[in-house]
Amino acid sequence: MSSVQDTVFDIIAKESGIDRSRITPDATLKDLEIQSLDAVQIIFEIEDHFKVTMPDRDPQFDTESVGGLVATVEKLLAEQTTQPGVS
């Protein structure tokens, strides 16, 4: 498990009050019964923690599933490291 995945799981568990053991990469936020306002707060916390901006309604990014959130953060972090001078 990557540190990004660990952190995203922790944020989801903390913000939603869901037991961390229920969170899997294959689960969607809907599967976990996370309300839309909680989902927005989870996205804000992920953005704040990793200093990234999650895409809004971009078909290239899956922000509905837990695994998709992790992959999106990993991709955004990788892009940051390949773009010198961008923070």
C-alpha positions as CSV (number, residue, x, y, z in Angstrom):
1,M,0.0,0.0,0.0
2,S,1.4,3.4,-1.0
3,S,1.7,6.2,1.5
4,V,-0.6,8.2,-0.7
5,Q,-3.2,5.5,-0.5
6,D,-2.7,5.2,3.3
7,T,-3.2,8.9,3.7
8,V,-6.3,9.1,1.4
9,F,-7.8,6.1,3.4
10,D,-7.1,8.0,6.7
11,I,-8.7,11.2,5.4
12,I,-11.8,9.3,4.2
13,A,-12.2,7.5,7.5
14,K,-11.7,10.7,9.6
15,E,-14.0,12.9,7.5
16,S,-16.8,10.3,7.1
17,G,-16.6,8.5,10.4
18,I,-16.4,5.2,8.5
19,D,-14.2,2.4,10.0
20,R,-11.0,2.4,8.0
21,S,-11.2,-1.4,7.5
22,R,-14.3,-0.8,5.2
23,I,-12.3,1.4,2.8
24,T,-10.9,-0.4,-0.2
25,P,-9.5,0.8,-3.5
26,D,-12.5,-0.8,-5.3
27,A,-15.1,1.0,-3.2
28,T,-16.9,4.1,-4.4
29,L,-17.8,6.9,-2.1
30,K,-21.4,5.9,-2.9
31,D,-20.7,2.3,-1.8
32,L,-19.4,3.7,1.5
33,E,-22.6,5.7,1.9
34,I,-20.7,8.9,2.0
35,Q,-23.0,11.9,1.6
36,S,-22.2,14.5,-1.0
37,L,-21.2,17.2,1.5
38,D,-18.9,14.8,3.2
39,A,-17.4,13.8,-0.2
40,V,-16.7,17.5,-0.9
41,Q,-15.0,17.8,2.5
42,I,-12.9,14.7,1.8
43,I,-11.8,16.3,-1.5
44,F,-10.9,19.5,0.3
45,E,-8.9,17.7,2.9
46,I,-7.0,15.6,0.2
47,E,-6.2,18.8,-1.7
48,D,-5.1,20.6,1.4
49,H,-2.9,17.7,2.6
50,F,-1.2,17.0,-0.7
51,K,-1.2,20.7,-1.9
52,V,-3.0,19.7,-5.2
53,T,-6.1,20.7,-7.0
54,M,-8.4,17.8,-7.9
55,P,-10.0,18.1,-11.3
56,D,-13.7,18.9,-11.3
57,R,-15.7,16.7,-13.7
58,D,-12.7,15.8,-15.8
59,P,-13.5,12.5,-17.6
60,Q,-9.7,11.6,-17.5
61,F,-9.9,11.4,-13.7
62,D,-11.9,9.0,-11.6
63,T,-12.8,10.8,-8.4
64,E,-15.8,8.6,-7.6
65,S,-13.9,5.5,-6.4
66,V,-11.4,5.4,-3.6
67,G,-8.8,3.9,-6.0
68,G,-9.5,6.7,-8.5
69,L,-8.9,9.3,-5.8
70,V,-5.6,7.7,-4.9
71,A,-4.5,7.4,-8.6
72,T,-5.5,11.1,-9.2
73,V,-3.5,12.3,-6.3
74,E,-0.5,10.2,-7.4
75,K,-0.8,11.5,-11.0
76,L,-1.0,15.2,-9.8
77,L,2.0,14.7,-7.5
78,A,4.0,13.2,-10.3
79,E,3.1,16.1,-12.5
80,Q,4.3,18.5,-9.9
81,T,7.7,16.9,-9.7
82,T,8.1,17.0,-13.5
83,Q,7.2,20.7,-13.7
84,P,10.1,22.7,-12.2
85,G,9.0,26.0,-10.6
86,V,5.4,24.9,-10.1
87,S,4.2,24.3,-6.6
